[in-house]
């Protein structure tokens, strides 16, 4: 009998927290998962989703073997009559049973699967060229290796079309980088020193839960928590001051705050003169945004705008936790840019507990070139392969030519659920001439359209290197158990495909440890002294900003293990003795070396070089309002992670799905009562939901949450209503710039 052991891992899902995890293994089976109490940020507790991760690993619905489709593409289940919601949405287990009963798939060997994929790729390349093959992946894992390494090598060497991965954060990244030059921000540990905390489009209590104990401690010490959000989130319900804002108007609010701060002399003139560029241009620009004018756009009174600006500028230290909801509107890049200017003009970057956090990922600086090998290319490729924006998958599959997309390889993503303009995406995925391979853990919306289905490992079943975008600790995630069934990691799949395609470069035979060593072999000085051996011994290491909590090579101390999955009431250990203040003395990573309040790069793109607010076309101030008068927030569910976890019974129990949340005035005008069945529609599509009239949204706004399409009424999800329109910066998705109309569904008896 094997001894009981505890393995250190790190959660790789698309969340800023990147939790330290301890997995108990007995006789080769994982029997317990818990947070690592030694991790200084995630501190021994897990979110409700990951606390139930054994349910995911050992789910009876896991894909465990390679399979070939033997039935037509598409969900194999009946739908409700037109215009009526489904009486009951099937569970994932019921759908699996239906799949097996209908003989949709036939189990094949890995050799058969790899041979078929490679032969089909060769045939497509011979007829259409290698750019007719498109990879499609995103944040199913954000670990360094399985998130993007061997796959990038394979598709670069193949000469396939390249994927522009912009669906989630690209607009915000472009916005913050246009001011700061890099994605750096305030350490979570410093938030307990803050005295004024703005959660701007940041549902901290819902999806950044390990920051919450630091905020809770700061509030016990007298800090004020202000939440700015168009939706009354869990965090908004806990706030000292909740400020509802009309969707897509965040840039206007930030500019109005700067109008007040600069106009009343509340800015830090010394910091501005030393470390910023373009302040005079900003001073002139914000004159165009007085609070009275901005109040008409934002729905926030002029008095409240002034109060917010004054409190933020005069309460020290003040910090902003900005999240990516801001940048999912048409002007999202400019909105992020404007908000990022605020700590630059108040000088709050100088203080522990000041500044702003959107992402910390720019600090890790792993050697991505070595991991991804962009220098590889096909033997006959005389030009750089074309790039296709992942947001525009529907357009790519249905309209792209010269060459058309003839093969799609999906991994780390579920595009049939998460892509905008869902109906167009499904139309493309249904093409009988499109050869689709999906590497997955479950039978998702996308596997319904796969020709070949490959079984994927969870993070329990492979080793990886884990950075973060919400703190500054790098971690090793060790393999805890052997892969279930015949599951393989992304790395193993693309290594095997490279061999089948005859690629002889040595990079395709590198081991996991060799790849981790390459990733750490970086010019980034903050990685100095951090080695794989140290990470394997210590589990997590703070980036090398200065003195660390532990001396190099000291193993993690033995700690008592707690099974709780709830946030602690207080932070009980000391924060880092040398807080990381990235911009206390300037050191911005822009071309000028200063915070660029005026950007020549934006001017070259014919964008406002300072900042501006333009109402989104699909908004109450845009065009098309009369026909579709309601602004839709196509939100992510609180208890799922994008579409991940939405199929598991244990997480489904925590989330009431298929709801449309409305304000009482909008519901009353349409003769809709709480609980009524409603049709939500625009020119792109329609979905049938249940009305929830609960005060979560303001007048003129409705909200619905992302789910798998086949778990929704009529086999649809909220992305039937969203568009492929791109943001102003970063070419990201505009999920929150959507207009709809809503009507009550009348039963036949009352019609």
C-alpha positions in Angstrom: 0.0 0.0 0.0 1.4 3.4 -1.0 2.0 6.0 1.7 -0.2 9.0 2.0 1.4 12.1 0.6 0.6 15.8 0.1 1.6 17.4 -3.2 2.0 21.2 -3.7 0.2 22.5 -6.8 -1.2 25.8 -8.0 -4.6 26.6 -9.5 -4.1 27.4 -13.2 -7.6 28.7 -14.0 -8.2 32.2 -15.3 -8.3 34.1 -12.0 -5.9 36.7 -10.6 -5.4 34.7 -7.4 -3.4 31.7 -8.7 -3.9 29.9 -5.4 -1.4 27.7 -3.7 -3.0 24.3 -3.4 -2.2 21.2 -1.4 -3.5 17.9 -2.8 -3.6 14.8 -0.6 -3.0 11.6 -2.5 -3.6 8.1 -1.1 -2.9 4.9 -3.0 -2.6 6.9 -6.2 -6.0 8.7 -5.8 -6.4 12.3 -4.8 -8.6 12.4 -1.7 -8.4 16.0 -0.6 -7.8 19.5 -1.9 -7.1 22.5 0.2 -5.4 25.9 0.1 -1.8 26.1 1.1 -1.6 28.0 4.4 2.0 29.0 3.7 1.0 31.1 0.6 1.2 34.7 1.8 -1.7 35.9 -0.4 -4.1 33.0 -0.9 -3.5 32.0 2.7 -4.9 28.5 3.0 -8.5 28.8 1.6 -9.9 28.2 -1.8 -12.8 29.6 -3.7 -16.0 27.5 -3.7 -15.3 26.3 -7.2 -11.9 24.9 -6.6 -12.7 23.6 -3.2 -14.9 21.1 -5.0 -12.2 20.3 -7.6 -12.2 16.5 -6.8 -15.7 16.5 -8.3 -14.2 17.8 -11.5 -11.2 15.5 -11.6 -13.3 12.4 -10.9 -16.5 13.4 -12.6 -18.2 10.5 -14.4 -18.6 12.9 -17.3 -14.8 13.3 -18.0 -13.6 12.6 -21.5 -11.1 9.8 -21.0 -10.4 8.3 -24.4 -9.8 9.6 -28.0 -13.0 9.5 -30.1 -14.2 10.0 -33.7 -17.5 11.4 -34.5 -19.9 9.0 -36.3 -23.0 11.2 -36.3 -23.9 14.6 -37.8 -22.4 17.7 -36.1 -24.4 19.5 -33.5 -26.2 18.8 -30.1 -28.1 15.6 -30.2 -31.2 16.5 -28.3 -34.7 17.8 -28.9 -35.5 21.5 -28.5 -38.5 23.3 -27.2 -41.3 24.6 -29.5 -40.4 27.9 -31.0 -41.1 30.8 -28.7 -41.2 28.7 -25.6 -38.5 28.1 -22.9 -37.5 24.5 -22.3 -39.5 23.0 -19.5 -36.4 21.4 -18.1 -32.7 21.8 -19.0 -30.9 18.5 -19.1 -28.0 17.9 -16.7 -24.5 17.1 -18.1 -24.9 13.5 -17.0 -28.2 13.2 -18.8 -26.5 14.6 -21.9 -23.6 12.2 -21.7 -26.1 9.3 -21.4 -27.9 10.6 -24.5 -24.6 10.9 -26.4 -23.7 7.3 -25.6 -27.1 6.0 -26.4 -27.2 7.8 -29.8 -23.8 6.5 -30.8 -22.4 9.9 -31.6 -18.8 8.9 -30.9 -16.7 5.8 -31.5 -13.7 5.2 -29.3 -10.4 5.1 -31.2 -6.7 4.7 -30.1 -4.3 7.6 -29.8 -2.4 6.3 -32.8 -5.6 6.4 -34.9 -6.4 9.9 -33.7 -2.9 11.3 -34.4 -2.7 9.5 -37.8 -6.1 11.0 -38.8 -5.2 14.5 -37.7 -1.8 14.5 -39.4 -3.1 13.0 -42.6 -6.0 15.5 -42.8 -3.6 18.4 -42.1 -1.3 17.2 -44.9 -4.2 17.0 -47.3 -5.5 20.5 -46.4 -2.0 22.0 -46.7 -1.5 20.4 -50.1 -4.8 21.8 -51.4 -5.2 25.1 -49.6 -1.9 25.9 -47.9 -1.0 25.7 -44.2 -2.9 29.0 -43.3 -6.1 27.1 -43.9 -5.5 25.5 -40.4 -6.4 27.7 -37.4 -5.6 27.0 -33.7 -8.0 28.3 -31.2 -7.1 28.6 -27.5 -7.3 30.9 -24.6 -7.5 30.8 -20.8 -8.6 27.2 -20.0 -5.3 27.2 -18.2 -3.0 30.1 -17.7 -0.1 28.1 -16.5 3.1 28.9 -18.4 3.6 25.6 -20.2 0.2 24.1 -20.9 -1.2 27.6 -21.5 1.2 28.4 -24.4 4.4 26.5 -25.3 4.5 23.3 -27.3 1.3 24.3 -29.0 2.8 27.6 -30.2 5.9 25.8 -31.5 3.8 23.3 -33.4 1.5 25.7 -35.2 4.5 28.1 -36.0 6.4 25.2 -37.5 3.2 24.1 -39.4 2.8 27.5 -40.9 -0.8 27.7 -39.7 -2.8 30.9 -39.3 -1.9 32.6 -36.1 -4.5 33.5 -33.5 -4.8 37.0 -32.0 -5.9 36.1 -28.5 -7.8 39.2 -27.5 -11.2 38.0 -26.2 -10.8 38.9 -22.6 -8.1 41.4 -21.5 -6.4 43.0 -24.6 -8.2 46.3 -24.4 -7.4 46.8 -20.7 -3.8 45.7 -21.3 -3.5 48.3 -24.1 -5.0 50.9 -21.9 -2.8 50.4 -18.9 0.3 50.0 -21.0 -0.4 53.3 -22.8 0.0 55.1 -19.5 2.4 52.9 -17.5 4.1 50.9 -20.2 3.7 47.6 -18.4 1.1 45.6 -16.5 2.2 46.2 -12.9 0.2 47.2 -9.9 -0.3 47.4 -6.2 0.5 44.2 -4.2 -2.6 42.7 -2.6 -0.7 42.6 0.7 -0.6 46.4 0.6 -4.3 46.9 0.5 -4.6 46.6 4.2 -2.6 49.9 4.5 -5.1 51.7 2.3 -7.6 54.1 3.7 -9.7 54.6 0.6 -10.3 51.7 -1.7 -12.2 51.9 -5.0 -13.3 48.7 -6.5 -14.0 49.8 -10.1 -15.8 47.1 -12.0 -14.2 44.7 -9.7 -16.4 42.0 -8.0 -13.7 41.2 -5.5 -15.9 39.1 -3.2 -17.0 37.0 -6.2 -13.9 36.5 -8.4 -10.9 37.9 -6.6 -11.7 36.5 -3.2 -8.2 36.3 -1.8 -7.9 40.1 -1.9 -10.9 40.4 0.3 -9.3 39.6 3.7 -6.8 42.4 3.1 -9.6 44.8 2.3 -11.6 43.6 5.3 -8.6 44.3 7.6 -8.2 47.7 6.0 -11.8 48.5 6.7 -11.4 47.4 10.3 -8.6 50.0 10.5 -10.9 52.7 9.2 -10.7 52.4 5.4 -13.7 53.2 3.2 -14.7 50.8 0.4 -16.3 52.4 -2.7 -17.7 50.2 -5.5 -18.3 51.6 -9.0 -20.3 49.1 -11.1 -23.4 49.0 -13.3 -24.4 45.8 -11.5 -25.0 45.4 -7.8 -22.4 42.7 -7.2 -21.6 40.8 -4.1 -18.9 43.3 -3.5 -21.2 46.3 -4.1 -23.6 44.8 -1.5 -20.8 45.0 1.1 -19.5 48.5 0.2 -19.5 51.6 2.3 -20.6 53.5 -0.8 -22.0 51.8 -3.9 -22.1 54.0 -7.0 -24.1 52.6 -9.9 -22.8 53.7 -13.3 -24.3 53.5 -16.7 -22.5 50.8 -18.9 -19.6 52.0 -21.0 -19.3 55.5 -19.4 -16.3 54.9 -17.1 -13.9 57.1 -19.2 -16.2 60.0 -18.7 -16.3 59.5 -14.9 -12.5 59.3 -14.7 -12.1 62.4 -16.7 -14.7 64.2 -14.6 -12.8 63.1 -11.4 -9.6 64.6 -12.9 -11.5 67.8 -13.8 -12.3 68.2 -10.1 -8.9 67.1 -8.8 -6.9 69.4 -11.1 -9.4 72.2 -11.0 -9.3 72.3 -7.2 -5.6 71.9 -6.9 -5.8 68.4 -5.3 -3.2 66.9 -7.6 0.5 66.2 -6.7 2.4 68.8 -8.7 5.8 67.5 -7.6 5.1 63.9 -8.7 3.5 65.1 -11.9 6.5 67.4 -12.8 9.0 64.6 -12.2 7.4 61.5 -13.5 4.6 62.3 -16.0 4.4 63.5 -19.6 1.6 65.6 -21.0 0.0 67.0 -17.9 -0.8 70.4 -19.6 -2.6 68.5 -22.4 -4.6 66.6 -19.8 -5.4 69.8 -17.9 -7.0 71.2 -21.0 -8.8 67.9 -21.9 -10.5 67.5 -18.6 -12.1 71.0 -18.9 -14.4 69.3 -21.4 -15.7 67.0 -18.7 -17.3 69.0 -15.9 -19.3 66.9 -13.5 -22.7 68.4 -14.6 -22.0 67.2 -18.2 -20.7 63.8 -17.2 -23.6 63.2 -14.8 -25.9 63.0 -17.9 -23.9 60.2 -19.3 -23.0 58.2 -16.2 -26.2 58.5 -14.2 -24.1 59.6 -11.2 -25.0 63.0 -9.8 -22.6 65.9 -10.2 -22.4 66.2 -6.4 -21.4 62.5 -6.1 -18.8 62.9 -8.8 -17.2 65.8 -6.9 -17.5 63.9 -3.6 -15.8 60.9 -5.1 -13.0 62.9 -6.6 -12.3 64.9 -3.4 -12.3 61.9 -1.2 -10.1 59.9 -3.5 -7.5 62.7 -3.8 -7.4 63.7 -0.1 -7.7 60.4 1.7 -4.2 58.8 1.8 -3.3 56.2 0.9 -5.9 55.5 -1.8 -5.9 52.5 -4.1 -8.0 51.5 -7.1 -8.7 47.8 -7.8 -9.7 48.0 -11.4 -10.9 44.9 -13.2 -11.5 43.9 -16.8 -15.3 44.6 -16.9 -14.5 48.2 -17.7 -12.8 47.3 -21.0 -15.5 45.1 -22.4 -17.3 48.1 -23.8 -16.6 49.7 -27.2 -14.4 52.4 -25.6 -12.9 50.0 -23.0 -9.3 50.7 -23.8 -9.7 54.5 -23.4 -11.7 54.0 -20.2 -8.9 51.9 -18.7 -6.3 54.5 -19.8 -8.3 57.3 -18.2 -8.7 55.4 -14.9 -5.0 54.6 -14.9 -4.1 58.3 -15.0 -5.7 58.9 -11.6 -2.9 57.6 -9.3 -0.4 59.3 -11.6 -1.9 62.8 -10.9 -2.5 62.2 -7.2 1.0 60.7 -6.7 -0.5 57.7 -4.8 2.1 55.4 -6.4 4.5 56.8 -3.8 2.7 55.1 -0.9 2.3 51.6 0.4 -1.4 51.0 0.0 -1.7 53.4 -2.8 -1.7 53.1 -6.6 -3.8 50.8 -8.7 -4.1 47.1 -9.6 -5.4 45.8 -12.9 -2.8 43.1 -13.5 0.6 42.2 -12.1 1.4 39.8 -14.9 4.0 42.1 -16.4 6.4 41.5 -13.5 7.0 37.8 -14.2 8.8 38.2 -17.5 9.3 34.5 -18.3 11.3 33.7 -21.4 8.3 33.3 -23.7 10.4 33.3 -26.8 12.2 30.2 -25.6 8.8 28.6 -24.6 6.9 29.5 -27.8 9.7 29.6 -30.5 8.1 32.2 -32.8 11.2 31.8 -35.0 10.0 28.4 -36.3 8.3 28.4 -39.6 7.1 26.0 -42.3 9.7 24.9 -44.9 7.8 26.5 -47.8 6.5 29.6 -45.9 7.9 32.7 -47.7 5.9 35.2 -45.6 4.6 35.6 -42.1 1.3 33.7 -41.6 -1.9 35.7 -41.4 -3.4 36.5 -38.1 -7.0 36.0 -37.2 -8.7 37.7 -34.3 -10.4 35.1 -32.0 -13.3 37.5 -31.3 -14.2 37.2 -35.0 -14.4 33.5 -35.2 -17.8 33.6 -36.8 -16.5 35.8 -39.6 -13.4 33.7 -40.0 -15.3 30.4 -40.4 -18.0 31.8 -42.7 -16.5 34.5 -44.8 -12.7 34.2 -44.8 -11.2 33.2 -48.1 -7.8 32.9 -49.7 -7.6 30.4 -48.1 -10.8 29.5 -46.2 -10.4 28.0 -42.8 -10.6 24.2 -43.4 -9.3 22.9 -40.1 -9.8 24.2 -36.5 -7.9 22.9 -33.5 -9.5 23.9 -30.2 -7.9 23.5 -26.8 -8.0 25.6 -23.6 -11.3 27.1 -24.8 -14.9 26.5 -25.5 -15.7 28.9 -28.4 -19.2 27.6 -29.0 -20.0 29.0 -25.6 -17.7 32.0 -25.1 -17.5 33.6 -28.5 -19.7 36.6 -29.4 -22.2 36.4 -32.2 -23.0 32.8 -31.2 -25.3 32.0 -34.1 -22.6 32.8 -36.7 -20.0 30.8 -34.8 -22.3 27.7 -34.7 -23.1 28.2 -38.4 -19.4 28.0 -39.1 -18.8 25.0 -36.8 -21.5 23.1 -38.5 -19.8 23.2 -41.9 -19.3 19.6 -43.1 -16.1 20.6 -44.8 -14.5 22.0 -41.6 -12.3 19.4 -39.9 -12.4 20.2 -36.2 -10.3 18.7 -33.4 -11.1 19.5 -29.8 -8.8 18.6 -26.8 -11.1 18.7 -23.8 -11.9 17.4 -20.3 -15.7 17.3 -20.9 -18.3 17.1 -23.6 -18.7 20.9 -24.0 -20.7 23.0 -26.5 -17.7 22.9 -28.8 -17.2 19.2 -28.7 -20.7 18.9 -30.2 -19.1 20.1 -33.5 -15.8 18.1 -33.3 -14.7 15.5 -35.7 -12.0 14.2 -33.4 -12.2 14.5 -29.6 -9.0 14.1 -27.5 -9.0 13.7 -23.7 -7.2 16.4 -21.7 -5.6 16.3 -18.3 -6.5 18.5 -15.3 -3.8 20.3 -13.3 -3.8 17.4 -10.9 -2.4 15.2 -13.7 0.6 17.2 -15.1 3.4 19.5 -13.9 3.6 23.2 -14.7 5.0 26.6 -13.9 2.4 29.1 -12.5 2.7 32.9 -12.7 -0.2 35.1 -11.5 -1.9 38.3 -12.5 -3.1 39.3 -9.0 0.0 38.9 -6.9 3.8 38.5 -7.3 4.5 34.9 -6.3 5.8 32.4 -8.9 4.9 28.7 -8.2 5.6 25.2 -9.3 2.5 23.1 -9.7 3.5 19.4 -9.2 1.8 16.5 -10.7 -0.3 14.8 -8.0 -1.8 11.7 -9.8 -1.3 9.8 -13.0 -3.6 10.9 -15.9 -7.0 9.3 -15.8 -7.9 7.0 -18.6 -5.9 8.0 -21.7 -5.8 11.7 -21.0 -2.8 13.7 -22.2 -1.6 17.2 -21.5 -1.4 19.9 -24.1 2.3 19.5 -24.2 2.1 15.8 -24.8 -0.5 16.1 -27.6 1.5 18.7 -29.6 4.7 16.9 -29.0 3.1 13.7 -30.5 1.6 15.6 -33.4 5.0 17.2 -34.2 6.4 13.7 -34.4 3.6 12.6 -36.7 4.2 15.6 -39.0 7.9 14.8 -39.2 9.2 17.8 -37.4 12.7 17.1 -36.3 13.6 20.2 -34.3 14.9 19.3 -30.9 12.5 21.7 -29.2 9.7 19.2 -29.8 11.4 16.6 -27.6 12.2 18.7 -24.6 11.0 17.5 -21.2 8.8 19.5 -18.9 11.7 20.3 -16.6 13.8 21.5 -19.5 11.0 23.8 -20.6 10.6 25.2 -17.1 14.3 25.9 -16.9 14.1 27.7 -20.3 11.2 29.8 -19.1 13.2 30.9 -16.0 16.3 31.7 -18.1 15.2 35.2 -18.6 16.7 38.7 -18.7 14.1 39.8 -16.2 16.1 40.8 -13.1 13.1 40.0 -10.9 13.6 36.3 -11.7 17.3 36.4 -10.6 18.0 33.6 -8.2 14.6 31.8 -8.8 15.3 28.3 -10.1 13.2 25.2 -10.7 15.0 23.5 -7.9 14.1 26.3 -5.5 10.5 26.3 -6.6 10.2 22.6 -6.2 11.6 22.9 -2.7 9.7 26.0 -1.6 6.5 25.8 -3.6 6.1 29.5 -4.1 8.7 32.4 -4.3 8.1 36.1 -4.4 9.7 37.8 -7.3 13.1 39.2 -6.5 12.2 42.9 -5.8 14.5 42.9 -2.7 14.5 41.1 0.6 12.2 38.1 0.7 10.2 36.5 3.4 12.5 33.4 3.3 16.2 33.1 2.5 17.0 31.3 -0.7 16.7 27.5 -0.5 14.8 27.4 2.8 12.0 24.9 2.5 8.4 25.7 3.3 7.7 25.3 7.0 5.3 22.6 8.1 1.9 24.2 8.8 -1.3 22.9 10.2 -3.8 22.1 7.4 -7.3 23.7 7.4 -10.1 22.4 5.3 -12.1 25.6 5.2 -13.0 27.1 1.9 -14.2 30.4 3.3 -12.2 33.7 3.5 -10.7 34.3 6.9 -12.0 37.1 8.9 -8.7 38.8 9.4 -5.1 38.9 8.1 -3.0 37.5 10.9 0.6 37.6 9.6 2.8 40.5 8.6 3.0 41.8 5.1 6.1 41.9 3.0 8.8 43.9 4.9 9.9 45.6 1.7 6.7 46.5 -0.2 7.0 46.7 -4.0 6.3 50.2 -5.1 6.8 50.0 -8.9 6.4 53.7 -9.7 7.2 55.5 -6.5 10.1 57.2 -8.2 8.9 57.0 -11.8 10.5 54.1 -13.6 7.6 53.8 -16.0 8.2 51.4 -18.9 7.0 53.8 -21.6 9.2 55.2 -24.4 9.6 58.4 -22.4 10.2 56.6 -19.1 7.3 58.6 -17.6 3.6 58.1 -17.1 2.3 59.2 -20.5 -0.8 61.3 -20.0 -0.2 62.3 -23.7 0.6 59.5 -26.1 2.2 59.9 -29.5 1.5 56.3 -30.2 -2.2 56.8 -29.8 -2.1 59.9 -31.9 -0.4 57.8 -34.7 -3.5 55.5 -34.5 -5.8 58.5 -35.0 -7.0 58.2 -31.4 -7.1 61.0 -28.9 -3.6 61.3 -27.5 -4.8 62.2 -24.0 -8.2 60.4 -23.5 -11.8 60.9 -24.4 -15.3 59.5 -23.9 -17.4 58.4 -26.9 -20.7 56.7 -26.2 -20.7 53.2 -27.5 -22.8 52.8 -30.7 -24.9 50.2 -28.9 -25.8 52.2 -25.8 -28.5 54.5 -24.6 -26.6 57.4 -26.2 -25.7 55.6 -29.4 -27.6 54.6 -32.5 -30.3 52.0 -32.7 -31.7 52.8 -29.3 -35.3 53.2 -30.4 -35.7 49.6 -31.6 -33.6 48.0 -28.9 -33.7 50.4 -25.9 -32.2 48.3 -23.2 -28.4 47.9 -22.5 -27.4 44.3 -21.8 -24.7 43.3 -19.4 -23.7 39.8 -20.7 -22.0 39.0 -17.3 -20.0 36.1 -16.2 -21.7 33.9 -13.6 -20.5 34.4 -10.0 -19.9 30.7 -9.4 -18.5 29.6 -12.8 -15.3 30.7 -14.5 -16.3 31.8 -18.0 -17.8 28.5 -19.1 -15.6 26.4 -16.9 -17.3 24.6 -14.0 -20.8 25.3 -15.4 -21.5 21.6 -16.1 -20.7 20.3 -12.6 -23.7 19.6 -10.3 -21.8 20.8 -7.2 -21.3 24.3 -8.8 -24.6 24.4 -10.6 -26.2 24.2 -7.1 -24.6 27.5 -6.2 -25.7 29.4 -9.3 -29.3 30.1 -10.4 -29.0 30.2 -14.2 -31.1 31.3 -17.2 -32.2 34.5 -15.6 -32.7 38.0 -17.0 -32.3 40.6 -14.2 -34.4 43.8 -14.8 -35.2 47.0 -13.0 -38.7 47.3 -11.8 -39.5 50.3 -14.0 -38.4 48.5 -17.2 -40.3 45.4 -16.2 -43.5 47.3 -15.4 -43.4 49.1 -18.7 -43.4 45.7 -20.5 -46.0 44.1 -18.2 -43.4 41.7 -16.9 -43.5 40.4 -13.3 -40.8 38.6 -11.4 -40.6 34.9 -12.6 -42.2 35.6 -16.0 -40.8 33.9 -19.1 -39.3 36.5 -21.4 -37.9 36.7 -24.8 -34.7 38.8 -25.1 -33.7 39.7 -28.6 -31.9 42.0 -31.1 -31.0 41.7 -34.8 -28.5 39.0 -34.1 -30.6 36.5 -32.2 -32.9 35.7 -29.3 -32.9 33.8 -26.1 -35.7 32.8 -23.7 -35.1 33.4 -20.0 -36.9 34.0 -16.7 -37.3 37.5 -15.4 -35.8 38.4 -12.1 -36.9 41.9 -10.9 -34.5 42.4 -8.0 -32.9 45.8 -8.1 -29.5 44.4 -9.2 -29.5 46.8 -12.3 -30.4 50.4 -12.9 -33.2 51.6 -15.2 -32.4 50.9 -18.9 -30.1 48.0 -18.1 -30.7 44.3 -18.1 -28.3 41.5 -17.1 -27.9 37.9 -18.0 -25.1 35.4 -17.2 -22.9 33.2 -19.4 -23.5 29.5 -19.3 -23.0 26.6 -21.7 -25.5 27.0 -24.6 -26.7 23.4 -24.4 -27.5 23.9 -20.7 -29.7 26.9 -21.6 -33.2 27.2 -22.8 -33.5 26.2 -26.5 -29.8 25.3 -26.6 -28.7 29.0 -26.6 -26.7 31.2 -24.3 -26.4 35.0 -24.0 -23.8 35.3 -26.7 -26.6 35.0 -29.3 -27.0 38.7 -28.6 -23.4 39.9 -28.5 -21.5 41.1 -31.5 -18.0 40.7 -33.1 -17.4 44.5 -32.9 -14.0 45.3 -31.5 -12.8 47.7 -28.9 -11.1 51.0 -29.5 -7.7 49.7 -28.2 -6.5 46.1 -28.2 -9.1 44.8 -30.7 -10.9 43.0 -27.8 -14.6 41.9 -27.5 -17.4 44.3 -26.7 -19.5 42.0 -24.6 -21.0 45.0 -22.6 -21.9 47.2 -25.5 -25.1 45.4 -26.5 -28.7 46.7 -27.0 -31.7 44.4 -26.7 -35.5 44.5 -26.3 -37.4 42.2 -23.9 -41.0 41.0 -24.1 -43.1 38.8 -21.9 -43.9 35.4 -23.4 -47.7 34.9 -23.2 -49.0 31.4 -22.8 -51.5 30.2 -25.4 -54.2 30.2 -22.8 -53.8 34.0 -22.3 -53.0 34.9 -25.9 
